Amino acid sequence: MASFDVIVIGAGPGGYVCAIHCAQLGLKVGVVEGRDTLGGTCLNVGCIPSKALLNSTHHLHEVHENFEKMGLMGANPTVDWSKMQAYKQDVVDGNTKGIEFLFKKNKVTWLKGWGSIPEAGKVKVGDEIHEAKNIVIATGSVPASLKGVEVDEKTVVTSTGALALEKIPESMVVIGAGVIGLEMGSVYSRLGAKVTVVEYLDKILPGIDGDTVKTFHKILSKQGLEFVMGAAVQGTEVKDGKATVTYKLNKDGSEASITADTVLVATGRKPYTEGLGLEALGVEMLPRGMVKVDDHFQTAAKGIYAIGDAIPGPMLAHKAEDEGMAVAEILAGKHGHVNYGVIPGVVYTTPEVASVGQTEEMLKEEGRAYKVGKFPFMGNARAKAVFQAEGFVKILADKETDRILGCHIIGPGAGDLIHEVCVAMEFGASAQDLALTCHAHPTYSEAVREAALACGDGAIHA
Ligand code: NAI
């Protein structure tokens, strides 16, 4: 048995960041993690491995689509799937070992095993019970199940299985046009699979700015992804190594089905809080296993905090990290805070899609007077040079004060470009503040400045 100031349960981006920051602030901290490696879903079977596969297949797409246009003739790489998988695993291993190194460097103790909380101030890991002044639940989430769909992680897979298929399927049905569905759908489409996305709603990427999503949908269709929209999946049936997905169209209730080698179920995730013993401790729970916390991330049980996918808000690694930092500050007697108005979201397809703040739909619903500054990448020399000029940057600003309210980007490097707008929003900047900032030429970021200019007297190159 050991005693700690803080025990964090879960070593994903929320938990490990929280633990390292607690240690930086002088607290004695232990982290309970039952996987063989640190980093949680994100590093092991989520953000990081998917980015490796997105990277290699992006290059493959470039070879096929653009090399000859650039005068690079005769390239015709074949795909060695096991080598691509090994590359993906190397990327994962490098990152998970990196966290282990950071734990040692910061004197964070890894308590190996699965944890539960038998009583306030105590955490059980295997047969051992440790003491903690404070406990932080950072247990993340797992794929939500879908009625009538049985996942076997071979033919019918979640994102975890989709990252490690035995072979590249000839056909794939993706259930759900959310972030996971579109990222992994892109990977397999670029690898030559015929990908059909079946989505319940009438538009892809729920919650993202409508204008942006419309353009994105067109681009993905041009890349070869097929979409069945307004279709509720009823179930799947596996026979002879293939799966048949049955769906019902919302518009007329008619039923249809598609058969494919692989079915990816990407219809959302749910908090992973079972087995911790929370209810018995008086922790107030919300539907679907979500934990209720106050403004300081404290649950209804004193000394027990929760962050990340286990509590309300977008299920994003960086949102969990920020909450982890904030809780560490609070536990060290400082003022931890997360600005939920400025949490970017990125889809790592080609082109990337990134957004922060409010969408036009939200502003309309609020009845807020706003203006739109939109600049197409067609007017950006750098984007044209890399054949990625189809998208745009759109900045939404308050009509009266010019304060930036949101930004939506579809185009090259969107996931990095969004951050200058995030910083601007953190400082309460106006669109004019951005427009008056010198941007190097030629860069993609000039498109952000041009969109800011378009909120005022007008963009130069449009
Ligand atoms: P999601 O919530 O983003 O999308 C799920 C989609 O499935 C929705 O469009 C929904 O309408 C549809 N759907 C639900 N039931 C259906 C049915 N019966 N038939 C047809 N369609 C149905 O969920 P997703 O993509 O699984 O991602 C889970 C979480 O992981 C999200 O919170 C996401 O933000 C996060 N994530 C973030 C990434 C990033 O930031 N790049 C990458 C991967 C995941």
Boltz pocket constraint, residues with backbone or C-beta under 6 A from the ligand:
constraints:
  - pocket:
      binder: B
      contacts: [[A, 47], [A, 146], [A, 175], [A, 176], [A, 177], [A, 178], [A, 179], [A, 180], [A, 181], [A, 183], [A, 198], [A, 199], [A, 200], [A, 201], [A, 203], [A, 204], [A, 205], [A, 206], [A, 231], [A, 232], [A, 233], [A, 234], [A, 265], [A, 266], [A, 267], [A, 268], [A, 269], [A, 314], [A, 315], [A, 316], [A, 345], [A, 346], [A, 347], [A, 348]]
      max_distance: 6.0
